[in-house]
Amino acid sequence: MSHHTHFSRRRFLQAMLAGAALAPGLAVFGAGFNRLRGDRVGWARLKTPHPWWRRHATADPILTRFFRDETTLNIDPIWYVADADNLSELCRYPLLFSQGVGAIVGETGRSNIAEYIRRGGFILVDACHDSGVTPDFDEFLRQQFAFYSMVLPEAKIVPLPPTHDVYRCHFEMPNPRPLHTYMAGIYDAKKEAHGLYGVMIGSRMAGIIGVCGWQCGWDHVEYPGVQPAGTDVLCMRMVVNIYIYAMMQGA
Amino acid sequence: MTHIEWQFGGWLHDWPTPAATTLIVTLGVAGMIYVVWFYRRAPGELTPRARRWLVGLRAAVVLLLLLCLANPERVEKTEPPKKPSHTLTVLVDRSASMSTPDHRGGTRLAAAGRRWKQAEPAAKQYFSSINYRRFANDMQSASSLDDAVNTGAPGSETHLFAALRQTLAENPAAVVCLTDGLDTTVDDAAKFSAEAVARGVPIYFVPGENHLLPGASLELREVKAPARVLRQTQFTATAVIETVVAQDQEQPVELWVNGKKTASTRLTARAGHNTLSWPVTVDSGEPGALTLEFRAGDQLASCVADVVESKTMEVLYYQGALQWGYRFLRGALESDPSFRLTAILNPALQVQLTAANNAALADLPEDATELRRFQIVVLAHVFADQLTPRQQQALVDYVRGGGGVLFISPDSQATEGFSGTALEQMLPVVFATRNDPANAAVQQMQFQLSVNAAQSGDEMLAGGSQAITLKPFARPAGAPHSPANNLFATNSEALPQFAANAKVRAAKPGAETLAVSGEGAPDVLLARQRFGNGFAAALTTDLLWRWKLSLPSNSHAVEKFWQQLLLSLAPASGEGLCVVKLTPSAAMNTPVLFSANTENAPVFEAVSPGGTRQRMTVSDASTADHPAWVAGFAPTTTGRWEVCATDAAGRQARVAFPVGQKPVSAELLNLPADVAGMKQLAESTGGALVQDAADFQMPMETKARPPMKTPEPLWNSGGLLVVMLGLYATELIARRRWKLL
């Protein structure tokens, strides 16, 4: 057998594909995407007394990679912890992701959250769709609303209309309603009925509350079939939109 | 005229061309030998035709690779102006000063004519033809020297530089000018001198001198101050003085604010006609009317500025990279309703937000007039290739016209891209370039930060802990007190803190460094400078959002910092009430005109030296851009007169000026000929001062100046890379087809 016969059709196609994949990279030689990135920022989860506060956190690098691939945001691939009882830790991050602030019952934690928001911080609350983590979505929302009305009396909770910029500021969402994920893929009309709620201080948005289970979406990328194909990407797109919207509002 | 040539770039640029060529040719030959050898040994049955095709394809790829290695550059050479003709142009100054006789009856024109007649025979030998022109207020052709000297009446002004400029444009071999060297217009001698040197045409002056006793004049032409200024800020008031003096001297000028002397200086006037400008920085103080009175000699002119508590400021914010600074800057500005923010995000960021107002712009305008409705333009984390040359030029024109630009970037890689751009020329700092050691250290640190971002196994489960040290601003050592220093209060909380900063090589001379880093060798963090009528500033840190998050929510230090910073860069609005004397020299029984810049008709009053008041009739002379009211009167006596304009609000501006028996003009002041100025200008162009025939020499050939080169790399285009890949892919397909793979 001659030497060249070891170069199989498969390897030939691989070489061609590699060349094709390389072409755009060479074409934009010296003009990398990274050039357009701003100063680096970290992605952090709010640590609360809730036993599941870090649920799906190990999948957050999937989200941060998505951020880096799809936007020019200079976001750190590491996920960080911001303890509600440590104000200086909270204030290292302009946006915090949380499984829910209703579990913060200590005075220090509550006043820290209020102070963080008053300084200009933004909190994105999204409930995990697992019934072991969030047994009742209505009750979950009530807890969040009660928390804000108590610790941040100047804030108002308002439902976000379908025309809101969070549905189109970076990615045009196909259906101007928040995408929901469901435990084991079983549809829940009661959960679906909830849209997104904005935490408003005057005209500025200080946070968003939802029960959509986006984190479950981007964490389940290895289990296709449970969620419709593309759910993970749509979940991450929605978070990207909210993140960018938060950046563009006055603090 | 330009022509194109090629040169090696990159690492071959510094090699001698033969050595670089030898290397490239050697590599090329070696590559060709390898390619031929490779396909000669190729297994399989290849027809000669197929072999030639494959060799050709591979050779093309190798040659293109060598082309990239050679890094050829297209060099555009701009040649110096073409060789002049062999025509001599003789200019004869026919202004009144050249024709005024002294006590012996001799005129400067006659004296210069005599000198030139001695040199003229030599000139006729050197030049194929001689053209004659006469000039005063304008220039006209003459058939001969006698025609130029004798035809027509003397002119009332000397447009010397304009006549020379017009003559040089015709590109003669040399110019001879019979003059006393006194340009009585506002033309700039230094500017013309630079133009004449660039032309490379020798100018010979034949000085006209006589024995007239010299006179002098002084005119406080104009004073300017903004109509409204914010309390506790600084603004600039300017006086423009026209003076004609027989010899170099200093002219004392004073500024009195609300009846108190606050500044004085001595302006240097050269022999001849001078237009002198004196800009003075004034502290606005507390709200109220501020009367600014400039005094020079026996003249006085005042204007009024209103100091106000607040005013609306339109801010245009342009962002080049996604970052959190905008949220916090916007919050800081929106806490004061007098700030109105319009944001533009670079289209590459792919962010679309519903505009809060109809004033939204899709991109940064390429025309400065579209920027004029904003007082400040903030460029936040912008990259050089995001701004077109026209956008950059628009920003430069905008600032030159009185706007303010604040450039913010913490990223050395971004700022180095602006090195040498029009934008950097406007900014108060010179950015470090890629090869600066200081910048290299920062980039190394940034690189390490980015590669250290990988998460360890423990962090993946437990989460990381971000450690960011905020560093405080520091005031530069020995910085003089100014209201700009109020950006930073004395307590540490109010000192801005930043996480990262870009390196600058230096602040420019004349720039005001407002903040530096506090540790080690201080980096310039914040600097500003006047540019034209506006301000340009550079903040080389992030947008300080981490500082905002680190402060208690009841602290307003961040808001105060941003608002004060923008206010310190904002242009002054309009012009304050002032009176301008339109008639240069006031004489008895001759109408003297004045104008005032109020919206509604002011009351004009003339006050005689004896104190008699006389109300003047006012007429509207407003244009689309500027309100203006004109009034006039004829003084009935000599002495110091005063004219006051009072607006509807009761504010009053005035001018005081002397009235003589006859009007005085620079032409008739008997100023001595500016022999030194003529000699300097002549010698700078390769000419000479012709005082006798021997002074006139054959002009030397213009020394060949090297052409200006503009290199532009040619290889790093996407097209070339696509061609290379295409050739390579074609070769792979061909190899596959001919069973070599």
Interface residues (C-beta under 8 A of the other chain):
Chain A: S2 H3 H4 F7 F12 A15 M16 G19 A20 L22 A23 L26 A27 V28 F29 G30 A31 R35 L36 R37 G38 D39 R40 V41 G42 A44 R45 R54 A57 T58 P61 T71 T72 L73 N74 D76 P77 I78 W79 Y80 V81 S88 E89 C91 R92 Y93 P94 E115 Y116 R118 R119 G120 G121 D165 R168 C169 H170 R204 I244 Y245 A246 M247 M248 Q249 G250 A251
Chain B: P43 G44 G320 A321 L322 Q323 W324 G325 Y326 R327 F328 R330 G331 L333 E334 A343 L345 N346 A348 L349 Q350 V351 Q352 L353 T354 H381 F383 D385 P410 D411 Q413 A414 L449 S450 A453 A454 Q455 E459 M460 L461 A462 G463 G464 S465 Q466 I468 A499 A500 D542 W545 R546 K548 L549 S550 L551 P552 S553 N716 G718 L721 V722 L725 Y728 A729 L732 R736 K739 L740 L741
